Amino acid sequence: MVVEGISYCFRPDTGTDFSESCVIELLQPKAKKLFIWTVYRAPENNLDVFIQDLHNYFQDILDASELLLLGDFNDNFLNFK
């Protein structure tokens, strides 16, 4: 849910490589596009492939917009081994 009074649109055309994701674009006049993307990676899915897919997707949108990425990546990023 987005706060009442904030204009947004669902973007079903973006993030489609990810089976469990939702992307919305906040519609802000006179500002860069802002995408809010939630994504879930199932534990059995390959983490390296997932990260590469994210990287490829970011290359397409980050030049002309801002991105807030949220989700459950099912990995311990604090494990420095």
Phi, psi and omega in degrees: 000138177252143182303138178302137180098349176260121181281136180206167172216145174288143181241077180293348180276354181243151180070021186285348178286350184251124188294328181236092179206161177216131180236131170236153176244124174281133183262101183244118179295141176060033179218161174300151174299142176236117176258135172246120188234122173252138184216148178236132173249119177295144184303330182279350178280143182296123182294319181297319178294318179301313181294320178296319177298318176300313180302314180298320180294317181299324180302327183283330189247340190284343178294327186242009184204172175252154183222132171247113183256126180230150175164185177244108184264356178051050174209151178267094181287352177269357179278107186264023180290000000 
